[in-house]
Structure formats: structure tokens, C-alpha cells
Amino acid sequence: MTTTLITGANKSLGLETARRLIDAGHTVYAGMRDPKNGDAARALGARVVQLDVTDQASVDGALATLPELDVLVNNAGILGTSFGVDDLSVAAMSTVFDTNVLGIARVTQAALPLLGRSANPVIVNVASGVGWPRFLSTEGRDEFPVAAIPYASSKAAVITLTVQYAKNLPGFRVNVSDPGYTSTDFNRHSGHQTVTEGTDATVRLAQVAADGPTGEFHDREGRIEY
């Protein structure tokens, strides 16, 4: 049995990832800031754990409840409150990075001892195409109109963070996914993909074998070339 922890698993992409991995036979721990919001995850058969990725004590407490861990999906993320230059501040940048980047480091570092005991340790970090400069600068791409600086730069950091973790953990499979323009609360459900389509890359990467890819960036079509 594969044991998986998903952060930000109370709704949207995290919840759909939980559903699909449970269907694939995983025992899923659904991390979320407020377990009172976990009814949908519980209905799927997930085990809800209180986990706030911005709070080290919460992260440590959540990991302490897990008997084992094979797969970590760092899905939790926020859009932030800055969408251009006029409303940009260091505080706005810091808030987004604290969740989207430092949150991944907090959870991953706390999870490494458990993952290190797995026969096939896997980490999937959920980023975005808006963290990819080529997409941001290519007219016609979904990402091109995005002006937000904190969110885009935080997701760029997640992609680089993933590559560096993969280099440091050669016995692990560490990859990063791009959900694509998916209908979620983030974009007021304006995305043209379903949440199922938006989790294709994450779910596939969560199930890679010990000889599978590592240090790669994937969307639902496959590997995105650097």
C-alpha cells in the first residue's frame, strides 16, 4: 500500500488529486489548515490531518501522525493580493512566498525522514506555467496576460527548488507539475480545463516508479522542456 500526503487537500486540485490517488489504491492523508473543512476529503476515504504549511509546529505535528510515507504532494498554494505593480509590496511578496515556496521547504524537510524509509520515495511539487518565463513571454499562451508578480515568481522558485531537491536526493523521484489553466477558485472558475484535467500531471508524477523521471517539469501532455 502506498501512503501519500497531500497539502491543501480540502478542495479543488488537492481534493481531486486525493480522489484519484485513493482510486489508484493509495492511502491518502489530506492536509489542510482547518480540518472542519475536510468533509469532502473524508467522504472520499482520505484521512484528514491539520496542516498549515506556514506554521512549523503544525507541519511537525502533522508529520508526527503519519506511520509511514511514500509520496508527498506539495499542492498548497495561494494567489496573493497583488496583481500588478501599483498594488505590489514586499509584504505581499513575502506572504505568497511563505506559503508557495517556504511552505514546500517546511513540509519536505519534515517529511524526509519518513520518505527516506520508503522503497520508492516520491515528491511532487505543484507549480504553474506562469512560473515559466517562456510561457509568460509567448503571446497566445494562457500565461501571457498574467501580470501578477508574487504568484508568478513564487512558482518559478518552485520549479527551481524542485530541480535542486532532485539533484540532492538521487534516490528519490522529485518532480514538478503544471496544472494548466484549470477552472478553480483562483481564477473564478474561468479556466478551460476541468480539475481532473488539471491534476493529470500531478497524479501521473505521484505514481512514478523508482526508475522514473526526476527533476522534470510536466504538464498533462508530458515533459516541458527547459
Phi, psi and chi 1 to 4 in degrees:
 res  aa     phi    psi   chi1   chi2   chi3   chi4
   1 MET       -  132.8 -176.4   69.7   72.9      -
   2 THR   -92.9  127.2  -59.8      -      -      -
   3 THR  -102.6  127.7  -59.9      -      -      -
   4 THR  -128.8  138.1  -61.3      -      -      -
   5 LEU  -113.0  129.0  171.1   64.3      -      -
   6 ILE  -120.7  125.7  -55.7  169.4      -      -
   7 THR   -87.7  152.4   65.8      -      -      -
   8 GLY    60.6   45.3      -      -      -      -
   9 ALA  -101.4   17.1      -      -      -      -
  10 ASN   -84.4  -16.8   59.6  -59.8      -      -
  11 LYS  -159.2  174.5   63.9  177.9 -178.0  176.7
  12 SER    54.2 -133.0 -168.8      -      -      -
  13 LEU   -61.5  -38.9  -66.0  170.8      -      -
  14 GLY   -64.9  -43.0      -      -      -      -
  15 LEU   -66.6  -42.4 -177.7   64.8      -      -
  16 GLU   -66.5  -36.9  178.9   65.8    1.6      -
  17 THR   -62.3  -42.1  -59.6      -      -      -
  18 ALA   -60.3  -46.5      -      -      -      -
  19 ARG   -58.3  -46.8 -178.1 -169.9   70.4   78.8
  20 ARG   -70.2  -36.7  -65.3 -178.5   68.0 -179.9
  21 LEU   -74.4  -33.2  -69.1  178.1      -      -
  22 ILE   -62.5  -43.5  -71.7  169.3      -      -
  23 ASP   -61.6  -28.7  -74.6  -10.1      -      -
  24 ALA   -84.1   -0.2      -      -      -      -
  25 GLY   102.1    5.3      -      -      -      -
  26 HIS   -78.6  148.0  -70.0 -141.9      -      -
  27 THR   -88.2  115.7  -63.5      -      -      -
  28 VAL  -108.9  127.8  170.4      -      -      -
  29 TYR   -99.3  120.5  -73.4   81.9      -      -
  30 ALA   -98.4  105.7      -      -      -      -
  31 GLY   -83.5  137.7      -      -      -      -
  32 MET  -159.4  153.4   58.5 -167.4   69.1      -
  33 ARG   -63.9  -40.3  -75.1  177.3  -65.1 -179.1
  34 ASP  -124.3  105.5 -172.8   -7.9      -      -
  35 PRO   -58.8  -16.8  -25.6   36.5      -      -
  36 LYS   -64.2  -19.8  -67.8  178.4 -178.1  177.2
  37 ASN   -93.6   17.7  -64.0  -34.6      -      -
  38 GLY   -99.9   11.5      -      -      -      -
  39 ASP   -60.9  -39.8  -73.1  -10.3      -      -
  40 ALA   -64.8  -40.2      -      -      -      -
  41 ALA   -67.5  -41.7      -      -      -      -
  42 ARG   -61.4  -39.1  -67.5 -174.6 -173.0   94.1
  43 ALA   -62.1  -26.7      -      -      -      -
  44 LEU   -79.5  -17.8  -63.0  174.2      -      -
  45 GLY   104.1    8.2      -      -      -      -
  46 ALA   -77.1  156.0      -      -      -      -
  47 ARG  -101.5  113.0  -55.1  177.8 -174.3 -173.2
  48 VAL   -79.9  132.8  173.1      -      -      -
  49 VAL  -129.5  141.1  -67.3      -      -      -
  50 GLN   -73.3  123.2 -164.5  -78.8  -32.5      -
  51 LEU  -153.0  111.7 -160.9  168.8      -      -
  52 ASP  -108.7  112.5  179.2  -12.4      -      -
  53 VAL   -67.7  -11.9  -57.8      -      -      -
  54 THR   -92.2    0.2   68.1      -      -      -
  55 ASP  -123.4  108.8 -177.7  -21.6      -      -
  56 GLN   -59.4  -39.7 -170.7   65.7   56.0      -
  57 ALA   -63.7  -39.8      -      -      -      -
  58 SER   -64.5  -43.7  171.1      -      -      -
  59 VAL   -60.8  -48.9  170.4      -      -      -
  60 ASP   -62.4  -40.1  -67.8  -18.6      -      -
  61 GLY   -64.8  -40.3      -      -      -      -
  62 ALA   -64.4  -45.8      -      -      -      -
  63 LEU   -65.6  -30.7  -91.3  -63.4      -      -
  64 ALA   -67.5  -19.6      -      -      -      -
  65 THR   -85.7  -11.0   68.0      -      -      -
  66 LEU   -88.1  129.1  -86.6   58.8      -      -
  67 PRO   -74.8  -26.8   28.2  -35.8      -      -
  68 GLU  -162.2  169.0   57.5 -169.8    6.0      -
  69 LEU  -156.9  128.8 -174.8   62.5      -      -
  70 ASP  -111.7  -34.9  -57.4  -67.1      -      -
  71 VAL  -131.9  131.0  178.6      -      -      -
  72 LEU  -117.1  123.3  169.6   62.0      -      -
  73 VAL  -111.6  107.5  178.5      -      -      -
  74 ASN   -85.7   88.9  -75.0  -52.2      -      -
  75 ASN  -102.3  -25.6  168.2   78.3      -      -
  76 ALA   -58.6  135.2      -      -      -      -
  77 GLY  -164.8  159.3      -      -      -      -
  78 ILE  -128.9  154.7   60.8  171.3      -      -
  79 LEU   -83.9  -33.7 -172.6   58.3      -      -
  80 GLY    90.9 -174.2      -      -      -      -
  81 THR  -117.8    3.6   58.2      -      -      -
  82 SER  -112.0  128.2  171.6      -      -      -
  83 PHE  -126.5   10.4  -57.1  100.6      -      -
  84 GLY  -167.1 -158.3      -      -      -      -
  85 VAL   -88.0  -38.6  174.1      -      -      -
  86 ASP   -61.7  -31.5  -68.5  -18.4      -      -
  87 ASP  -103.6   12.0   61.5   -0.1      -      -
  88 LEU   -84.4  137.0 -178.1   63.5      -      -
  89 SER  -145.4  162.9   66.5      -      -      -
  90 VAL   -62.7  -36.4  170.1      -      -      -
  91 ALA   -62.4  -40.9      -      -      -      -
  92 ALA   -64.3  -41.5      -      -      -      -
  93 MET   -62.0  -46.2  -69.7  -76.4  -67.4      -
  94 SER   -61.8  -41.4  178.7      -      -      -
  95 THR   -62.1  -44.6  -62.4      -      -      -
  96 VAL   -67.8  -43.9  172.0      -      -      -
  97 PHE   -66.0  -33.2  -91.2   70.2      -      -
  98 ASP   -61.2  -39.4 -166.5   29.5      -      -
  99 THR   -82.4  -53.5  -64.8      -      -      -
 100 ASN   -75.3  -28.6  -64.8    1.7      -      -
 101 VAL  -114.0  -58.4 -176.9      -      -      -
 102 LEU   -64.7  -31.6  -57.3 -175.8      -      -
 103 GLY   -60.3  -40.4      -      -      -      -
 104 ILE   -64.0  -42.7  -71.9  178.3      -      -
 105 ALA   -64.1  -42.2      -      -      -      -
 106 ARG   -59.5  -50.1  -73.1 -172.3 -168.3   95.9
 107 VAL   -68.8  -43.9  176.8      -      -      -
 108 THR   -62.8  -45.8  -59.3      -      -      -
 109 GLN   -61.5  -40.7  -69.4  -58.9  118.0      -
 110 ALA   -68.8  -28.4      -      -      -      -
 111 ALA   -86.1  -17.1      -      -      -      -
 112 LEU   -56.3  -41.4  -75.4  179.6      -      -
 113 PRO   -60.0  -42.4  -27.4   37.6      -      -
 114 LEU   -68.7  -45.9  -79.8  175.5      -      -
 115 LEU   -61.3  -34.9  -73.3  168.0      -      -
 116 GLY   -64.6  -18.1      -      -      -      -
 117 ARG   -92.1   -3.8  -65.3 -161.9  -73.8  -89.1
 118 SER   -80.8  148.8  171.0      -      -      -
 119 ALA   -73.1  -21.7      -      -      -      -
 120 ASN  -146.1   75.4 -178.9   29.9      -      -
 121 PRO   -73.2  132.5   26.0  -32.0      -      -
 122 VAL  -132.5  136.7  171.3      -      -      -
 123 ILE  -127.0  131.7  -60.7  171.9      -      -
 124 VAL  -124.3  122.1 -175.9      -      -      -
 125 ASN  -103.3  129.4  -62.1  -38.3      -      -
 126 VAL   -90.7  114.4  180.0      -      -      -
 127 ALA  -109.3 -134.4      -      -      -      -
 128 SER  -171.0  152.3  169.5      -      -      -
 129 GLY   -63.8  -19.5      -      -      -      -
 130 VAL   -74.4   -4.6  -58.8      -      -      -
 131 GLY   -93.9    5.3      -      -      -      -
 132 TRP  -108.6  110.3 -159.2 -127.6      -      -
 133 PRO   -54.2  -37.6  -28.7   37.0      -      -
 134 ARG   -62.2  -38.6  175.9  158.9   50.6   88.4
 135 PHE   -71.5  -41.7  -68.3  172.4      -      -
 136 LEU   -62.4  -28.9  -78.7  172.3      -      -
 137 SER  -103.5    7.9   57.8      -      -      -
 138 THR  -105.7  110.1  -58.8      -      -      -
 139 GLU   -60.4  139.4  -69.8 -167.0   43.4      -
 140 GLY    98.0  -20.4      -      -      -      -
 141 ARG   -74.5  150.8  -70.1  -81.5  -38.2 -176.1
 142 ASP   -58.4  -31.0  -71.8  -27.6      -      -
 143 GLU   -78.5  -22.4  -63.6   83.0    2.0      -
 144 PHE   -54.9  -43.0 -178.2   76.8      -      -
 145 PRO   -73.4   -9.9  -15.0   29.8      -      -
 146 VAL   -68.0  124.1  174.9      -      -      -
 147 ALA  -105.1  -15.1      -      -      -      -
 148 ALA   -58.9  126.9      -      -      -      -
 149 ILE   -86.3  -47.7  -66.5  172.5      -      -
 150 PRO   -60.4  -49.1  -25.1   35.9      -      -
 151 TYR   -64.2  -48.6 -176.9   75.0      -      -
 152 ALA   -61.6  -45.2      -      -      -      -
 153 SER   -69.7  -31.5   56.5      -      -      -
 154 SER   -66.5  -38.4   75.8      -      -      -
 155 LYS   -73.2  -30.5  -68.6  -57.0 -175.6  178.3
 156 ALA   -62.3  -40.5      -      -      -      -
 157 ALA   -64.2  -37.3      -      -      -      -
 158 VAL   -62.9  -40.1  171.0      -      -      -
 159 ILE   -63.1  -46.7  -64.2  167.0      -      -
 160 THR   -66.9  -42.2  -59.8      -      -      -
 161 LEU   -54.9  -41.6  173.8  153.0      -      -
 162 THR   -63.8  -45.4  -58.3      -      -      -
 163 VAL   -58.9  -41.8  172.1      -      -      -
 164 GLN   -70.2  -39.0  -65.1  -57.9   91.1      -
 165 TYR   -62.0  -42.0  -97.5  109.3      -      -
 166 ALA   -61.1  -39.9      -      -      -      -
 167 LYS   -66.2  -35.9  -73.3  160.9   58.9  177.7
 168 ASN   -81.5  -17.9  -81.6  -85.7      -      -
 169 LEU  -125.0   71.1  -62.0  168.2      -      -
 170 PRO   -64.4  -20.8   22.6  -33.8      -      -
 171 GLY   -85.1   -3.9      -      -      -      -
 172 PHE  -104.0  164.4  -72.0   49.5      -      -
 173 ARG  -109.7  113.2  -57.2  -65.1   90.6 -177.4
 174 VAL  -124.5  114.4 -172.7      -      -      -
 175 ASN  -136.3  170.0  -65.9  -70.7      -      -
 176 VAL  -131.8  139.6   56.4      -      -      -
 177 SER  -115.6  151.4   64.5      -      -      -
 178 ASP  -114.9  110.3  169.3   21.5      -      -
 179 PRO   -65.1  -25.7  -22.1   34.3      -      -
 180 GLY    84.4 -178.2      -      -      -      -
 181 TYR   -79.1   90.0 -167.2   23.5      -      -
 182 THR  -107.3  143.8  -58.3      -      -      -
 183 SER   -70.4  105.2  176.1      -      -      -
 184 THR  -142.8  176.5   67.2      -      -      -
 185 ASP   -60.9  -29.2  -69.0  -14.1      -      -
 186 PHE   -54.4  -42.6  -95.0   31.5      -      -
 187 ASN  -113.1   23.8   52.3   46.3      -      -
 188 ARG    55.0   35.0  -61.4 -179.4 -178.0  177.7
 189 HIS    60.3   36.2  -63.0  -83.5      -      -
 190 SER   -92.2   -9.9   62.9      -      -      -
 191 GLY   -64.1  151.1      -      -      -      -
 192 HIS   -92.5   -3.4   54.2   75.0      -      -
 193 GLN  -102.5  152.4  -68.8 -174.3  166.4      -
 194 THR   -79.7  164.8   66.0      -      -      -
 195 VAL   -65.0  -28.4  -72.2      -      -      -
 196 THR   -65.3  -46.6  -59.9      -      -      -
 197 GLU   -62.8  -36.8  -69.0  171.2  -33.6      -
 198 GLY   -69.5  -16.3      -      -      -      -
 199 THR  -103.9    2.5   55.9      -      -      -
 200 ASP   -55.5  -49.1  -78.7  -13.3      -      -
 201 ALA   -67.1  -43.7      -      -      -      -
 202 THR   -61.8  -46.2  -58.8      -      -      -
 203 VAL   -64.9  -40.9  169.1      -      -      -
 204 ARG   -63.8  -45.3 -176.5  173.9   65.9 -112.7
 205 LEU   -68.5  -27.6  -68.3  172.1      -      -
 206 ALA   -70.4  -12.7      -      -      -      -
 207 GLN  -115.8   16.9  -61.2  179.4   85.2      -
 208 VAL   -68.3  148.3  -64.0      -      -      -
 209 ALA   -79.7  172.5      -      -      -      -
 210 ALA   -62.6  -21.4      -      -      -      -
 211 ASP  -103.3   16.6   60.8   -9.0      -      -
 212 GLY   -79.6 -176.7      -      -      -      -
 213 PRO   -66.9  155.2   26.2  -35.1      -      -
 214 THR  -148.7  147.8 -167.2      -      -      -
 215 GLY    73.0   22.7      -      -      -      -
 216 GLU  -112.4  157.8  -64.8 -173.1    1.5      -
 217 PHE  -113.0  120.7 -175.8   26.7      -      -
 218 HIS  -125.6  144.7  -75.6 -132.3      -      -
 219 ASP  -113.8 -170.5   62.5   13.8      -      -
 220 ARG   -68.2  -14.5   65.5 -172.3  -57.3  -97.3
 221 GLU   -89.6  -12.8  -56.9  -61.4  -30.4      -
 222 GLY   130.2 -157.1      -      -      -      -
 223 ARG   -68.3  136.6 -177.6 -180.0 -179.3 -179.6
 224 ILE   -96.3  120.8  -61.3  170.4      -      -
 225 GLU   -71.7  137.0  -64.5  -63.3  -29.1      -
 226 TYR   -73.1      -  -68.7  128.2      -      -
